[in-house]
Amino acid sequence: MPAPERAYALFESHTDGMRLHAALRKAGVPHEICPTPRDLDESCGIALRFDAERSAVVEGISRECPVPVRIVRRGRTTNTDGGDAVKGA
């Protein structure tokens, strides 16, 4: 069985990352804090990694906080402002 696709929440600041981490933990959304993969971004240095199928839930909680975040699956980025972009395009 293949591993589930992973997604990353990327932030402009460490504080934003920790705020979303606390909100996701409170909501019971499984995730983990990890270093930001350099092939995805050179942001604040931390990211939250989670199963990609939970992307909509993570994005919704980020809007409630509110925490500006980019949700990234390898090669595809979704911004919380509703924009959608392909990294490197």
TIFIPA-352108 format. One record per atom (N, C-alpha, C): residue number from 1; residue in three letters; x, y, z. Coordinates in steps of 0.05 Angstrom, whole numbers. Each point is the difference from the previous one (the first is absolute). Layout:
BEGIN
tormi pos->NUM | code->ALA | u->X | v->Y | w->Z
...
***
This chain:
BEGIN
tormi pos->1 | code->MET | u->17 | v->-24 | w->0
tormi pos->1 | code->MET | u->-17 | v->24 | w->0
tormi pos->1 | code->MET | u->18 | v->25 | w->0
tormi pos->2 | code->PRO | u->-5 | v->19 | w->-19
tormi pos->2 | code->PRO | u->17 | v->24 | w->-1
tormi pos->2 | code->PRO | u->-6 | v->18 | w->24
tormi pos->3 | code->ALA | u->21 | v->15 | w->7
tormi pos->3 | code->ALA | u->-3 | v->20 | w->22
tormi pos->3 | code->ALA | u->-19 | v->22 | w->-8
tormi pos->4 | code->PRO | u->-15 | v->11 | w->18
tormi pos->4 | code->PRO | u->-18 | v->22 | w->-7
tormi pos->4 | code->PRO | u->15 | v->25 | w->-10
tormi pos->5 | code->GLU | u->-11 | v->15 | w->-18
tormi pos->5 | code->GLU | u->12 | v->24 | w->-9
tormi pos->5 | code->GLU | u->1 | v->20 | w->23
tormi pos->6 | code->ARG | u->23 | v->13 | w->3
tormi pos->6 | code->ARG | u->4 | v->19 | w->22
tormi pos->6 | code->ARG | u->-3 | v->29 | w->-11
tormi pos->7 | code->ALA | u->-8 | v->18 | w->18
tormi pos->7 | code->ALA | u->-2 | v->28 | w->-7
tormi pos->7 | code->ALA | u->14 | v->15 | w->23
tormi pos->8 | code->TYR | u->7 | v->25 | w->-6
tormi pos->8 | code->TYR | u->14 | v->17 | w->19
tormi pos->8 | code->TYR | u->-14 | v->27 | w->2
tormi pos->9 | code->ALA | u->-2 | v->10 | w->24
tormi pos->9 | code->ALA | u->-9 | v->27 | w->5
tormi pos->9 | code->ALA | u->25 | v->17 | w->4
tormi pos->10 | code->LEU | u->3 | v->21 | w->-16
tormi pos->10 | code->LEU | u->24 | v->17 | w->0
tormi pos->10 | code->LEU | u->-8 | v->28 | w->10
tormi pos->11 | code->PHE | u->18 | v->13 | w->15
tormi pos->11 | code->PHE | u->-7 | v->25 | w->13
tormi pos->11 | code->PHE | u->22 | v->20 | w->-5
tormi pos->12 | code->GLU | u->-8 | v->26 | w->4
tormi pos->12 | code->GLU | u->19 | v->22 | w->-1
tormi pos->12 | code->GLU | u->15 | v->3 | w->26
tormi pos->13 | code->SER | u->-12 | v->-9 | w->22
tormi pos->13 | code->SER | u->13 | v->3 | w->26
tormi pos->13 | code->SER | u->-4 | v->-25 | w->17
tormi pos->14 | code->HIS | u->19 | v->-4 | w->18
tormi pos->14 | code->HIS | u->0 | v->-22 | w->19
tormi pos->14 | code->HIS | u->-25 | v->2 | w->18
tormi pos->15 | code->THR | u->-7 | v->25 | w->7
tormi pos->15 | code->THR | u->-24 | v->4 | w->17
tormi pos->15 | code->THR | u->-25 | v->-10 | w->-13
tormi pos->16 | code->ASP | u->-3 | v->6 | w->-26
tormi pos->16 | code->ASP | u->-24 | v->-10 | w->-14
tormi pos->16 | code->ASP | u->-1 | v->-30 | w->-1
tormi pos->17 | code->GLY | u->23 | v->-13 | w->-4
tormi pos->17 | code->GLY | u->2 | v->-29 | w->0
tormi pos->17 | code->GLY | u->-9 | v->-12 | w->27
tormi pos->18 | code->MET | u->10 | v->12 | w->21
tormi pos->18 | code->MET | u->-7 | v->-10 | w->27
tormi pos->18 | code->MET | u->-29 | v->5 | w->7
tormi pos->19 | code->ARG | u->-12 | v->22 | w->-10
tormi pos->19 | code->ARG | u->-28 | v->6 | w->5
tormi pos->19 | code->ARG | u->-18 | v->-21 | w->-14
tormi pos->20 | code->LEU | u->7 | v->-7 | w->-26
tormi pos->20 | code->LEU | u->-16 | v->-20 | w->-14
tormi pos->20 | code->LEU | u->5 | v->-27 | w->13
tormi pos->21 | code->HIS | u->24 | v->-6 | w->8
tormi pos->21 | code->HIS | u->6 | v->-26 | w->14
tormi pos->21 | code->HIS | u->-19 | v->-3 | w->24
tormi pos->22 | code->ALA | u->-2 | v->21 | w->16
tormi pos->22 | code->ALA | u->-17 | v->-1 | w->24
tormi pos->22 | code->ALA | u->-29 | v->-4 | w->-7
tormi pos->23 | code->ALA | u->-9 | v->14 | w->-21
tormi pos->23 | code->ALA | u->-28 | v->-3 | w->-9
tormi pos->23 | code->ALA | u->-6 | v->-28 | w->-10
tormi pos->24 | code->LEU | u->19 | v->-11 | w->-16
tormi pos->24 | code->LEU | u->-4 | v->-27 | w->-11
tormi pos->24 | code->LEU | u->0 | v->-21 | w->22
tormi pos->25 | code->ARG | u->18 | v->4 | w->20
tormi pos->25 | code->ARG | u->1 | v->-19 | w->22
tormi pos->25 | code->ARG | u->-27 | v->1 | w->16
tormi pos->26 | code->LYS | u->-10 | v->24 | w->5
tormi pos->26 | code->LYS | u->-25 | v->4 | w->14
tormi pos->26 | code->LYS | u->-23 | v->-13 | w->-15
tormi pos->27 | code->ALA | u->1 | v->1 | w->-27
tormi pos->27 | code->ALA | u->-22 | v->-11 | w->-16
tormi pos->27 | code->ALA | u->4 | v->-30 | w->-5
tormi pos->28 | code->GLY | u->23 | v->-11 | w->9
tormi pos->28 | code->GLY | u->5 | v->-29 | w->-3
tormi pos->28 | code->GLY | u->8 | v->-8 | w->-28
tormi pos->29 | code->VAL | u->11 | v->19 | w->-15
tormi pos->29 | code->VAL | u->9 | v->-6 | w->-27
tormi pos->29 | code->VAL | u->29 | v->-11 | w->1
tormi pos->30 | code->PRO | u->5 | v->-25 | w->-9
tormi pos->30 | code->PRO | u->27 | v->-11 | w->1
tormi pos->30 | code->PRO | u->19 | v->16 | w->-18
tormi pos->31 | code->HIS | u->23 | v->7 | w->10
tormi pos->31 | code->HIS | u->20 | v->15 | w->-15
tormi pos->31 | code->HIS | u->26 | v->-2 | w->16
tormi pos->32 | code->GLU | u->21 | v->10 | w->-12
tormi pos->32 | code->GLU | u->26 | v->1 | w->14
tormi pos->32 | code->GLU | u->15 | v->25 | w->-9
tormi pos->33 | code->ILE | u->15 | v->11 | w->19
tormi pos->33 | code->ILE | u->18 | v->23 | w->-7
tormi pos->33 | code->ILE | u->25 | v->-12 | w->-12
tormi pos->34 | code->CYS | u->9 | v->13 | w->-22
tormi pos->34 | code->CYS | u->25 | v->-9 | w->-13
tormi pos->34 | code->CYS | u->14 | v->24 | w->-12
tormi pos->35 | code->PRO | u->25 | v->-4 | w->-7
tormi pos->35 | code->PRO | u->14 | v->22 | w->-15
tormi pos->35 | code->PRO | u->-13 | v->4 | w->-27
tormi pos->36 | code->THR | u->0 | v->24 | w->-9
tormi pos->36 | code->THR | u->-11 | v->6 | w->-27
tormi pos->36 | code->THR | u->17 | v->-13 | w->-21
tormi pos->37 | code->PRO | u->-11 | v->-17 | w->-17
tormi pos->37 | code->PRO | u->17 | v->-12 | w->-21
tormi pos->37 | code->PRO | u->9 | v->23 | w->-19
tormi pos->38 | code->ARG | u->26 | v->2 | w->-4
tormi pos->38 | code->ARG | u->12 | v->22 | w->-15
tormi pos->38 | code->ARG | u->-9 | v->0 | w->-30
tormi pos->39 | code->ASP | u->-8 | v->-23 | w->-10
tormi pos->39 | code->ASP | u->-9 | v->-1 | w->-27
tormi pos->39 | code->ASP | u->-28 | v->12 | w->-3
tormi pos->40 | code->LEU | u->-14 | v->4 | w->23
tormi pos->40 | code->LEU | u->-27 | v->12 | w->-1
tormi pos->40 | code->LEU | u->0 | v->30 | w->6
tormi pos->41 | code->ASP | u->18 | v->9 | w->18
tormi pos->41 | code->ASP | u->-1 | v->28 | w->8
tormi pos->41 | code->ASP | u->24 | v->6 | w->17
tormi pos->42 | code->GLU | u->7 | v->25 | w->1
tormi pos->42 | code->GLU | u->20 | v->10 | w->19
tormi pos->42 | code->GLU | u->-13 | v->19 | w->19
tormi pos->43 | code->SER | u->-20 | v->-10 | w->14
tormi pos->43 | code->SER | u->-16 | v->17 | w->19
tormi pos->43 | code->SER | u->13 | v->1 | w->27
tormi pos->44 | code->CYS | u->-15 | v->0 | w->21
tormi pos->44 | code->CYS | u->10 | v->4 | w->27
tormi pos->44 | code->CYS | u->15 | v->-24 | w->11
tormi pos->45 | code->GLY | u->-1 | v->-22 | w->-14
tormi pos->45 | code->GLY | u->16 | v->-23 | w->9
tormi pos->45 | code->GLY | u->-16 | v->-23 | w->12
tormi pos->46 | code->ILE | u->-25 | v->5 | w->8
tormi pos->46 | code->ILE | u->-17 | v->-22 | w->10
tormi pos->46 | code->ILE | u->-24 | v->-4 | w->-19
tormi pos->47 | code->ALA | u->-10 | v->-24 | w->0
tormi pos->47 | code->ALA | u->-24 | v->-6 | w->-15
tormi pos->47 | code->ALA | u->-16 | v->-20 | w->16
tormi pos->48 | code->LEU | u->-25 | v->-4 | w->-7
tormi pos->48 | code->LEU | u->-16 | v->-21 | w->11
tormi pos->48 | code->LEU | u->-5 | v->-20 | w->-22
tormi pos->49 | code->ARG | u->5 | v->-25 | w->6
tormi pos->49 | code->ARG | u->-4 | v->-22 | w->-20
tormi pos->49 | code->ARG | u->-25 | v->-16 | w->8
tormi pos->50 | code->PHE | u->-16 | v->-8 | w->-19
tormi pos->50 | code->PHE | u->-25 | v->-14 | w->5
tormi pos->50 | code->PHE | u->-8 | v->-16 | w->-25
tormi pos->51 | code->ASP | u->-19 | v->-18 | w->3
tormi pos->51 | code->ASP | u->-10 | v->-15 | w->-23
tormi pos->51 | code->ASP | u->-14 | v->20 | w->-18
tormi pos->52 | code->ALA | u->6 | v->-1 | w->-26
tormi pos->52 | code->ALA | u->-12 | v->19 | w->-19
tormi pos->52 | code->ALA | u->-30 | v->0 | w->0
tormi pos->53 | code->GLU | u->-12 | v->-23 | w->6
tormi pos->53 | code->GLU | u->-29 | v->-1 | w->1
tormi pos->53 | code->GLU | u->-13 | v->19 | w->21
tormi pos->54 | code->ARG | u->17 | v->9 | w->18
tormi pos->54 | code->ARG | u->-10 | v->18 | w->21
tormi pos->54 | code->ARG | u->5 | v->30 | w->-7
tormi pos->55 | code->SER | u->9 | v->5 | w->-24
tormi pos->55 | code->SER | u->7 | v->28 | w->-8
tormi pos->55 | code->SER | u->-23 | v->20 | w->4
tormi pos->56 | code->ALA | u->-24 | v->-8 | w->-7
tormi pos->56 | code->ALA | u->-23 | v->18 | w->2
tormi pos->56 | code->ALA | u->-6 | v->7 | w->30
tormi pos->57 | code->VAL | u->3 | v->-20 | w->17
tormi pos->57 | code->VAL | u->-4 | v->4 | w->29
tormi pos->57 | code->VAL | u->21 | v->19 | w->11
tormi pos->58 | code->VAL | u->25 | v->-4 | w->-7
tormi pos->58 | code->VAL | u->22 | v->17 | w->9
tormi pos->58 | code->VAL | u->-4 | v->28 | w->-10
tormi pos->59 | code->GLU | u->-7 | v->3 | w->-25
tormi pos->59 | code->GLU | u->-5 | v->27 | w->-12
tormi pos->59 | code->GLU | u->-23 | v->14 | w->15
tormi pos->60 | code->GLY | u->-21 | v->-15 | w->6
tormi pos->60 | code->GLY | u->-23 | v->12 | w->14
tormi pos->60 | code->GLY | u->7 | v->9 | w->28
tormi pos->61 | code->ILE | u->15 | v->-16 | w->14
tormi pos->61 | code->ILE | u->9 | v->8 | w->27
tormi pos->61 | code->ILE | u->19 | v->24 | w->-1
tormi pos->62 | code->SER | u->17 | v->1 | w->-21
tormi pos->62 | code->SER | u->18 | v->23 | w->-3
tormi pos->62 | code->SER | u->-16 | v->26 | w->-4
tormi pos->63 | code->ARG | u->-22 | v->-1 | w->-14
tormi pos->63 | code->ARG | u->-17 | v->24 | w->-4
tormi pos->63 | code->ARG | u->-14 | v->8 | w->26
tormi pos->64 | code->GLU | u->-7 | v->-19 | w->17
tormi pos->64 | code->GLU | u->-13 | v->6 | w->25
tormi pos->64 | code->GLU | u->19 | v->14 | w->19
tormi pos->65 | code->CYS | u->26 | v->-7 | w->-1
tormi pos->65 | code->CYS | u->20 | v->11 | w->20
tormi pos->65 | code->CYS | u->2 | v->30 | w->1
tormi pos->66 | code->PRO | u->3 | v->16 | w->-19
tormi pos->66 | code->PRO | u->9 | v->-6 | w->-28
tormi pos->66 | code->PRO | u->30 | v->-1 | w->-1
tormi pos->67 | code->VAL | u->10 | v->-19 | w->-16
tormi pos->67 | code->VAL | u->29 | v->-2 | w->-5
tormi pos->67 | code->VAL | u->4 | v->-2 | w->-30
tormi pos->68 | code->PRO | u->15 | v->19 | w->-12
tormi pos->68 | code->PRO | u->6 | v->-3 | w->-28
tormi pos->68 | code->PRO | u->18 | v->-24 | w->-5
tormi pos->69 | code->VAL | u->-8 | v->-17 | w->-18
tormi pos->69 | code->VAL | u->15 | v->-25 | w->-5
tormi pos->69 | code->VAL | u->-1 | v->-7 | w->-29
tormi pos->70 | code->ARG | u->20 | v->-14 | w->-10
tormi pos->70 | code->ARG | u->-1 | v->-12 | w->-26
tormi pos->70 | code->ARG | u->0 | v->-30 | w->4
tormi pos->71 | code->ILE | u->-19 | v->-14 | w->-12
tormi pos->71 | code->ILE | u->-1 | v->-29 | w->1
tormi pos->71 | code->ILE | u->13 | v->-11 | w->-25
tormi pos->72 | code->VAL | u->20 | v->-16 | w->3
tormi pos->72 | code->VAL | u->16 | v->-10 | w->-22
tormi pos->72 | code->VAL | u->0 | v->-30 | w->-1
tormi pos->73 | code->ARG | u->-7 | v->-11 | w->-24
tormi pos->73 | code->ARG | u->5 | v->-27 | w->-6
tormi pos->73 | code->ARG | u->23 | v->2 | w->-20
tormi pos->74 | code->ARG | u->17 | v->-19 | w->-2
tormi pos->74 | code->ARG | u->23 | v->2 | w->-18
tormi pos->74 | code->ARG | u->-10 | v->8 | w->-28
tormi pos->75 | code->GLY | u->8 | v->25 | w->-8
tormi pos->75 | code->GLY | u->-6 | v->10 | w->-26
tormi pos->75 | code->GLY | u->-26 | v->17 | w->-2
tormi pos->76 | code->ARG | u->-16 | v->0 | w->22
tormi pos->76 | code->ARG | u->-25 | v->16 | w->-1
tormi pos->76 | code->ARG | u->-3 | v->15 | w->26
tormi pos->77 | code->THR | u->-8 | v->26 | w->-3
tormi pos->77 | code->THR | u->-3 | v->17 | w->23
tormi pos->77 | code->THR | u->-28 | v->12 | w->1
tormi pos->78 | code->THR | u->-12 | v->1 | w->23
tormi pos->78 | code->THR | u->-25 | v->14 | w->4
tormi pos->78 | code->THR | u->3 | v->21 | w->22
tormi pos->79 | code->ASN | u->-6 | v->24 | w->-6
tormi pos->79 | code->ASN | u->2 | v->22 | w->19
tormi pos->79 | code->ASN | u->-27 | v->3 | w->14
tormi pos->80 | code->THR | u->1 | v->10 | w->26
tormi pos->80 | code->THR | u->-25 | v->3 | w->14
tormi pos->80 | code->THR | u->-17 | v->23 | w->-10
tormi pos->81 | code->ASP | u->12 | v->17 | w->-19
tormi pos->81 | code->ASP | u->-16 | v->21 | w->-12
tormi pos->81 | code->ASP | u->-17 | v->-11 | w->-23
tormi pos->82 | code->GLY | u->0 | v->-26 | w->-3
tormi pos->82 | code->GLY | u->-16 | v->-12 | w->-21
tormi pos->82 | code->GLY | u->15 | v->-4 | w->-26
tormi pos->83 | code->GLY | u->25 | v->11 | w->-2
tormi pos->83 | code->GLY | u->16 | v->-3 | w->-24
tormi pos->83 | code->GLY | u->11 | v->-28 | w->-3
tormi pos->84 | code->ASP | u->7 | v->-7 | w->-24
tormi pos->84 | code->ASP | u->11 | v->-26 | w->-5
tormi pos->84 | code->ASP | u->23 | v->4 | w->-20
tormi pos->85 | code->ALA | u->23 | v->-12 | w->7
tormi pos->85 | code->ALA | u->24 | v->5 | w->-17
tormi pos->85 | code->ALA | u->16 | v->-26 | w->-1
tormi pos->86 | code->VAL | u->15 | v->-3 | w->-21
tormi pos->86 | code->VAL | u->19 | v->-23 | w->-2
tormi pos->86 | code->VAL | u->27 | v->11 | w->6
tormi pos->87 | code->LYS | u->14 | v->-11 | w->20
tormi pos->87 | code->LYS | u->26 | v->10 | w->7
tormi pos->87 | code->LYS | u->19 | v->-2 | w->-24
tormi pos->88 | code->GLY | u->15 | v->22 | w->-4
tormi pos->88 | code->GLY | u->19 | v->1 | w->-22
tormi pos->88 | code->GLY | u->-12 | v->10 | w->-26
tormi pos->89 | code->ALA | u->-26 | v->5 | w->0
tormi pos->89 | code->ALA | u->-13 | v->10 | w->-25
tormi pos->89 | code->ALA | u->1 | v->30 | w->-1
***
